[in-house]
Amino acid sequence: MAPPEDRPECDPPESDPPSPPGPRYNHYYSVRDPTSAEWQAAWPRLVLDLRNFFEAILSFWLPQRPIIGDEGIFVDWRGDSARDNLEITRTGPTSLRVVCMSRRDMDMAVSCILLRAVTLAPAEFQLRSDGPWDGEHWLRARFMSRRQWPDEVGDDCPWAQYEEAVHSE
């Protein structure tokens, strides 16, 4: 899954409060085949796991909670369907989506959601990021996820095979 050549800017609109200093990067995601047995089996568990996760671990510091239900998983930064909102449903997205990370409060929530999806459906949920897998952000997302699912979150980068293929060309 190659990121688009014309990557969107991650600068938030002027109506957003300024982001803290630090790197801004994109996460790219999609579902290869939402009708596959793997994705269909993973979906109800993904919804249940994330509901429990946000209740048990992340609820105390989030300014707002992701919307997690049978219809889908949604993180809407400003209530305006902006390009950097996260949306995953039982049926997709099948086309590449981009979420811009700008060191906002909800960035960790988004990363944990994406990490759980790729953990439960590694063959069907595609994930890439401009952020380094061994960088502070992904290390924190793995740490938070391991608190809930200690035996399920590995250290292998979900997009390493893609990067190896690109670098060997």
C-alpha positions in Angstrom: 0.0 0.0 0.0 1.8 3.0 -1.2 1.0 6.4 0.3 -0.2 8.9 -2.3 2.5 11.1 -3.9 0.6 14.3 -2.9 0.5 13.8 0.8 -2.0 16.1 2.6 -0.7 18.7 4.8 -1.0 17.9 8.5 -1.4 21.5 9.7 -4.7 21.8 11.5 -7.1 24.6 10.3 -6.8 27.9 12.0 -9.8 27.2 14.2 -7.9 24.4 16.0 -5.7 25.2 19.0 -2.0 25.2 18.1 -0.4 21.8 18.2 2.5 21.2 20.6 5.9 21.2 18.9 7.0 17.9 17.4 6.7 15.9 14.3 3.6 15.6 12.3 3.0 12.6 10.2 0.3 10.6 8.4 -1.2 7.1 9.0 -2.6 5.4 5.9 -5.1 2.6 6.2 -7.6 0.5 4.4 -9.3 -2.9 4.4 -8.3 -5.1 1.5 -11.4 -7.2 1.4 -14.2 -6.4 3.8 -16.1 -9.5 2.8 -13.2 -11.8 3.8 -13.6 -14.3 6.6 -10.7 -12.7 8.5 -12.2 -9.2 8.5 -15.7 -10.4 9.2 -14.5 -12.5 12.2 -12.3 -9.7 13.5 -14.9 -6.9 13.3 -17.1 -7.8 16.3 -14.0 -8.5 18.4 -12.5 -5.2 17.3 -15.6 -3.3 18.4 -15.8 -5.1 21.7 -12.1 -4.8 22.4 -11.9 -1.1 21.7 -15.0 -0.3 23.8 -13.4 -2.1 26.7 -10.0 -0.5 26.0 -11.2 3.0 26.0 -13.3 2.4 29.1 -10.4 0.8 31.0 -7.3 2.6 29.8 -7.7 5.8 27.8 -11.0 7.3 29.0 -9.5 9.4 31.7 -7.3 11.6 29.6 -9.3 11.9 26.3 -11.2 15.2 25.7 -13.7 13.2 23.8 -14.2 9.5 23.2 -14.1 7.7 19.9 -17.5 6.5 18.7 -17.4 2.8 18.7 -20.4 0.7 17.7 -21.5 -2.0 15.4 -21.9 0.6 12.6 -18.3 1.7 12.8 -15.4 3.2 14.7 -15.2 7.0 14.3 -12.8 9.6 15.6 -14.0 13.1 14.6 -11.6 15.8 15.7 -13.8 18.8 15.2 -17.2 17.5 14.3 -16.8 18.7 10.7 -15.9 15.5 8.8 -12.4 16.8 8.2 -10.0 14.9 6.1 -8.0 13.8 9.2 -10.9 12.0 10.8 -10.7 8.2 11.3 -13.5 6.0 10.1 -13.5 2.2 10.0 -16.6 0.1 9.4 -17.4 -3.6 8.8 -17.4 -2.8 5.1 -14.2 -0.8 4.8 -12.8 1.6 3.9 -11.6 -0.2 0.8 -9.8 2.8 -0.6 -6.8 4.3 1.0 -7.6 6.7 3.9 -5.2 9.2 5.5 -5.2 10.4 9.1 -3.0 13.3 9.9 -1.3 13.2 13.3 -0.6 16.6 14.7 0.3 15.8 18.3 -3.3 16.3 19.4 -4.9 14.6 22.3 -6.7 12.0 20.1 -3.5 10.9 18.2 -2.8 8.1 20.7 -6.4 6.9 20.4 -6.2 6.8 16.6 -2.9 4.9 16.7 -4.2 2.4 19.3 -7.3 1.8 17.1 -5.2 1.2 14.0 -2.8 -1.1 15.9 -5.7 -3.2 17.2 -7.3 -3.5 13.8 -4.0 -4.7 12.2 -3.4 -7.1 15.1 -6.8 -8.7 14.7 -6.8 -8.8 10.9 -3.2 -8.7 9.7 -3.9 -10.0 6.2 -6.9 -7.7 5.6 -6.2 -4.5 7.4 -3.5 -2.4 5.7 -1.6 0.1 7.8 1.4 2.3 7.0 2.7 5.4 8.7 5.2 8.2 8.1 5.9 8.0 11.8 8.8 5.7 12.7 7.7 2.4 14.2 10.5 2.7 16.9 9.7 6.3 17.5 8.1 7.6 20.7 4.5 7.7 19.3 4.3 4.1 18.1 6.2 2.9 21.2 3.5 4.6 23.4 0.7 3.1 21.3 2.3 -0.4 21.7 2.8 0.2 25.4 -0.9 1.2 25.9 -2.1 -1.7 23.8 0.0 -4.2 25.7 -1.6 -3.1 29.0 -4.9 -4.4 27.6 -3.7 -7.3 25.4 -0.3 -8.3 26.7 0.2 -11.4 24.6 -1.1 -10.0 21.4 0.9 -6.9 20.6 4.2 -7.7 18.9 7.2 -5.6 18.1 7.1 -6.3 14.4 6.3 -3.3 12.3 3.0 -3.9 10.3 4.4 -2.1 7.3 8.0 -3.4 7.3 7.4 -5.8 4.4 6.1 -2.9 2.2 9.1 -0.7 3.1 11.6 -3.5 2.4 10.0 -4.1 -1.0 10.1 -0.4 -1.8 13.8 -0.1 -0.7 14.9 -3.2 -2.6 13.5 -1.9 -6.0 
